Amino acid sequence: MARSTFNKQQSIGSEQRQQTVELNCFERLLSLFNLRDNRGEDSGDWTYIERPTNFSVKSRKASDLIVPEESEIRIFVGGQTTFFGITLTSYPYPENEYTMKCQHILKPDKDDPIAGKMKIRDNDELISLHGIFLPFKTHDKVLDMFKEIKVDGETLTKMVVRRKTRLNKLKWYELLTILAPGSRTAEVVTVLNHEKHKLRKKDINNLKSESVHFYKVPGTQRYLMIDDTGLDAKHISDDTSDDAKLMIKTMKMCVNNKKSQMHFYASLRDKARSRYISVDGNDGRIFLADEPHWFEHRSDGNRTQFVVEGMNLNLAYDHAIDDVATTRAEFMFEEFSQSQQLEEQLAV
């Protein structure tokens, strides 16, 4: 009797293992043809969302779930805004994720020919526009940047997108377009010229963006400044040189091969002499150099953190010594663009 029961249990266990193997093979077949999304549910449509490894939507309460923002992209043509034929959906990263702000996904209108001529596809992830990396920008800021596109038949509009293939691989493309006002009443915008270039790994890791900023020490009226005396955090006065006030931030991107995760690095230099803020790899001492030093770049709103890679040090203002230094404590400068009125930031 015991032997019979044992044989029966063995048979049941064998059948269950066989069903598991068959199911796993079936799931792999579905994933090969892109019929199953990341959560294991059948799906004919998907959006690639690069979540931090320590973040799981399923583990969070319903009230904490991240809600995407969705808006039509509009551009200026003839002094008024018009629908660009593309919808932008932005998925915010968690509030504790300081490396990036949002993931921006494009959805072209099937009835609008502009996106088709620009080779934009459904679910393309927008990485950069006008040479500016967008994962650090909010939904509204990206919409504003599209309104800066010049529809004059001469200016080149540059976009970098990445798209997921049916084999779950990511491909990167640079889209170059010249837009002009439409020649017919029904055609508000026309594409004069367009080029699409597939980007290789070395092309992706060579992508850079440059912008000009003020960097303010939080809670003070001190700003990062490079002048004849070197690097310091000083109060800005009316007679302070504009070039000394401004810092040029150059950003570059590196992509992890295995998970295709984006990592961003930044260098800082003054506008006048192009002297870069650098850190000695042995003792953490700050000095100015002719070549860029690449900090890990993290941001939270208008607050920016510059981390010395491999040393667990942050570029900071040390109140104890009244000087710019490196510290193990987290420190973030307030970042303001050159276009923002400096008088507003100087107001007490």
C-alpha positions in Angstrom: 0.0 0.0 0.0 2.8 2.4 0.9 4.7 1.5 -2.3 1.6 2.2 -4.3 1.1 5.6 -2.7 4.8 6.5 -3.3 4.5 5.6 -7.0 1.4 7.7 -7.3 3.1 10.7 -5.7 6.1 10.2 -8.0 3.8 10.2 -11.0 2.0 13.4 -9.9 5.4 15.1 -9.3 6.7 14.1 -12.7 3.5 15.5 -14.4 3.8 18.8 -12.5 7.5 19.1 -13.5 6.6 18.4 -17.1 3.8 21.0 -17.0 6.3 23.5 -15.5 8.8 22.9 -18.3 6.2 23.2 -21.0 4.9 26.4 -19.4 8.4 27.9 -19.2 9.0 27.1 -22.9 5.7 28.6 -23.8 6.4 31.8 -21.9 9.9 32.0 -23.6 8.2 31.6 -27.0 5.7 34.4 -26.1 8.5 36.7 -25.0 10.4 36.0 -28.2 7.6 37.4 -30.3 7.0 40.2 -27.8 3.5 39.1 -26.8 4.2 39.3 -23.1 5.2 42.4 -21.2 7.6 42.8 -18.2 4.9 41.8 -15.7 4.2 38.5 -17.4 0.8 39.5 -18.8 -0.1 39.1 -22.4 0.2 42.4 -24.2 0.3 43.5 -27.8 1.6 46.9 -26.7 4.3 47.9 -24.2 6.3 50.8 -22.9 9.9 50.3 -21.9 10.2 51.8 -18.4 13.7 51.7 -17.0 13.0 51.6 -13.3 15.7 51.6 -10.6 16.5 48.1 -9.4 15.3 48.9 -5.9 11.9 50.1 -7.1 8.9 47.9 -7.7 5.5 49.2 -8.6 3.9 46.0 -7.3 5.4 46.5 -3.8 4.1 50.0 -3.4 0.7 51.0 -2.1 -1.9 52.2 -4.6 -1.7 55.7 -3.2 2.1 55.7 -3.9 1.9 54.6 -7.6 3.6 56.9 -10.1 1.0 58.5 -12.4 2.3 59.5 -15.9 1.6 62.9 -17.5 0.3 63.0 -21.1 0.0 66.0 -23.4 -0.1 66.8 -27.0 3.2 68.3 -28.3 2.7 71.8 -29.8 5.1 74.0 -31.7 5.1 77.6 -32.8 4.3 78.2 -36.5 3.5 81.7 -37.8 3.2 83.1 -34.3 0.7 80.6 -32.9 1.0 77.1 -31.6 -0.2 74.0 -33.5 -0.4 70.3 -32.8 2.9 68.6 -33.8 1.2 65.3 -34.5 2.9 63.6 -31.4 1.7 62.9 -27.9 4.2 63.0 -25.0 3.8 60.7 -22.0 6.2 61.3 -19.1 6.7 58.6 -16.4 8.3 60.2 -13.3 10.9 58.3 -11.4 10.5 57.8 -7.7 11.2 60.9 -5.5 14.2 59.2 -3.9 15.8 58.6 -7.4 18.3 61.4 -7.9 19.8 60.2 -11.1 16.9 61.0 -13.5 13.6 62.9 -13.4 11.3 61.4 -16.0 11.2 58.9 -18.9 9.6 60.5 -21.9 7.7 58.4 -24.4 6.4 59.5 -27.9 3.2 58.4 -29.5 2.7 59.8 -33.1 -0.8 60.5 -34.4 -1.4 57.9 -37.1 -3.4 60.5 -39.1 -0.6 63.1 -39.0 2.1 62.7 -41.7 4.8 64.8 -39.9 5.8 62.1 -37.4 5.9 59.5 -40.1 8.2 61.6 -42.3 10.4 62.2 -39.2 10.7 58.4 -38.7 9.2 58.6 -35.2 7.6 55.4 -34.1 5.0 54.5 -31.4 6.7 54.2 -28.0 10.0 55.8 -29.0 11.8 57.0 -25.9 13.0 60.6 -26.3 16.5 60.9 -24.9 17.6 64.4 -26.1 16.3 67.4 -28.0 18.4 70.4 -29.1 21.4 68.6 -27.7 20.0 68.6 -24.2 19.5 65.4 -22.2 15.8 65.0 -21.3 15.7 62.4 -18.5 16.5 65.3 -16.1 13.6 67.4 -17.4 10.0 67.5 -16.3 7.0 66.9 -18.6 6.2 70.6 -18.8 9.8 71.5 -19.5 10.1 69.1 -22.4 6.8 70.5 -23.9 8.3 74.0 -23.6 11.5 72.8 -25.4 9.4 71.6 -28.4 8.0 75.1 -28.7 11.5 76.4 -29.2 11.8 74.4 -32.5 12.3 76.8 -35.4 10.0 76.1 -38.4 11.9 78.3 -40.8 13.1 75.9 -43.6 16.7 76.3 -42.4 17.2 75.3 -38.8 18.1 71.7 -38.1 16.1 70.0 -35.4 18.1 67.2 -33.6 16.5 64.4 -31.6 17.9 61.2 -30.1 15.5 58.3 -29.5 15.8 54.7 -28.4 13.3 52.0 -29.3 12.7 48.5 -28.2 12.6 45.8 -30.9 10.5 42.7 -31.0 13.5 40.7 -29.6 13.6 43.1 -26.6 16.8 44.8 -27.8 17.3 48.6 -27.7 18.3 50.5 -30.8 19.3 54.2 -30.7 18.7 56.7 -33.5 19.6 60.3 -34.2 16.8 62.0 -36.1 17.8 65.2 -38.1 14.9 67.3 -39.5 14.4 70.6 -41.2 10.8 71.9 -40.8 9.1 74.7 -42.8 5.7 76.3 -42.8 3.2 74.3 -45.0 2.6 75.4 -48.5 -1.1 74.4 -48.4 -3.9 75.4 -46.2 -4.3 71.9 -44.7 -0.6 71.5 -44.2 0.6 73.7 -41.3 4.1 72.2 -41.2 6.1 70.3 -43.9 9.3 68.3 -43.7 11.9 69.7 -46.1 14.7 67.3 -45.2 15.2 64.4 -42.9 18.0 62.0 -42.0 18.0 59.0 -39.6 21.3 57.6 -38.3 21.6 54.5 -36.2 23.9 55.1 -33.3 26.5 52.5 -32.2 27.8 52.1 -28.7 30.7 54.5 -29.1 28.3 57.1 -30.7 26.0 56.8 -27.7 28.8 57.2 -25.1 30.1 60.2 -27.0 26.7 62.1 -26.8 27.3 65.3 -24.8 25.2 68.3 -23.9 26.4 71.7 -22.8 24.6 74.4 -20.7 25.4 77.5 -18.7 24.3 77.8 -15.0 24.7 79.6 -11.7 25.3 77.3 -8.7 24.1 78.6 -5.4 25.0 77.3 -1.9 21.6 76.5 -0.3 20.5 78.8 2.5 23.1 81.5 1.6 23.7 84.1 -1.1 27.0 82.5 -2.1 27.6 81.2 -5.7 30.3 78.9 -7.1 32.8 81.2 -8.9 36.1 80.9 -10.7 38.2 84.1 -10.8 41.9 85.1 -10.6 42.1 83.7 -7.1 40.7 80.3 -8.1 37.5 78.4 -7.1 35.4 79.9 -4.4 31.8 80.4 -3.2 31.3 84.1 -3.0 28.6 86.7 -2.7 27.8 88.1 -6.2 28.1 91.9 -6.4 27.2 94.2 -9.2 30.8 94.6 -10.2 31.4 90.9 -10.4 32.4 89.8 -14.0 29.6 87.9 -15.7 32.1 85.3 -16.9 33.1 84.6 -13.3 29.5 84.1 -12.3 28.7 81.5 -14.9 29.7 77.9 -14.9 29.5 75.8 -18.1 28.3 72.3 -17.4 29.1 69.6 -19.9 27.2 66.3 -19.6 28.0 62.9 -21.1 26.1 59.7 -21.0 27.3 56.1 -20.5 25.1 53.1 -21.1 25.3 49.8 -19.3 25.5 47.0 -21.8 23.6 44.4 -19.7 20.6 46.4 -18.6 20.9 49.4 -21.0 20.8 51.7 -18.0 21.8 55.3 -18.5 24.4 56.9 -16.3 25.3 60.6 -16.5 28.5 62.4 -15.8 29.2 66.2 -15.7 32.2 68.5 -15.8 32.3 72.1 -14.7 34.4 74.9 -16.1 34.4 78.7 -16.0 33.3 80.6 -19.1 36.3 83.0 -19.3 39.3 80.6 -19.4 37.8 77.2 -19.6 39.4 76.0 -16.3 37.8 72.8 -15.1 37.0 71.9 -11.5 39.0 68.8 -10.7 39.6 66.6 -7.7 42.8 64.8 -6.7 42.2 61.0 -6.7 44.5 60.5 -3.7 43.5 63.1 -1.1 40.3 64.6 -2.5 41.9 68.0 -2.9 40.2 70.4 -5.3 42.2 72.2 -8.0 41.7 73.7 -11.5 42.8 71.8 -14.6 42.9 72.2 -18.4 41.2 68.8 -18.9 37.6 67.9 -17.7 37.0 66.0 -14.5 33.9 63.9 -14.7 31.6 63.8 -11.7 28.7 61.5 -11.3 25.7 63.7 -11.9 22.6 63.5 -9.7 19.7 65.9 -9.5 16.4 66.6 -7.6 14.5 69.4 -9.1 16.8 72.4 -9.3 19.3 70.8 -6.8 22.3 69.1 -8.3 24.9 66.8 -6.8 28.4 66.3 -8.1 29.9 63.0 -6.8 33.6 62.1 -7.1 33.5 58.6 -8.7 35.1 55.8 -6.7 35.8 58.0 -3.7 32.4 58.5 -2.1 33.0 62.3 -2.0 30.8 65.2 -2.9 31.7 68.6 -4.2 30.4 70.9 -1.5 30.7 74.2 0.4 32.2 73.6 3.8 30.8 76.2 6.2 33.4 75.3 8.9 36.3 76.3 6.7 34.3 78.8 4.6 35.5 77.3 1.4 34.6 74.9 -1.4 35.8 71.3 -0.5 34.9 67.7 -0.9 32.9 65.9 1.8 31.5 62.5 2.5 28.2 64.1 3.5 25.6 64.5 0.7 25.6 68.0 -0.6 23.5 69.6 -3.4 24.0 73.0 -5.1 21.0 74.9 -6.3 21.2 75.1 -10.1 19.8 78.1 -12.1 19.9 78.4 -15.8 21.5 81.5 -17.5 18.0 82.5 -18.8 16.6 82.9 -15.3 16.9 86.4 -13.9 19.7 86.6 -11.5 18.0 89.4 -9.6 15.3 86.9 -8.4 17.9 84.5 -7.1 19.7 87.4 -5.2 16.6 88.5 -3.4 16.9 88.0 0.3 
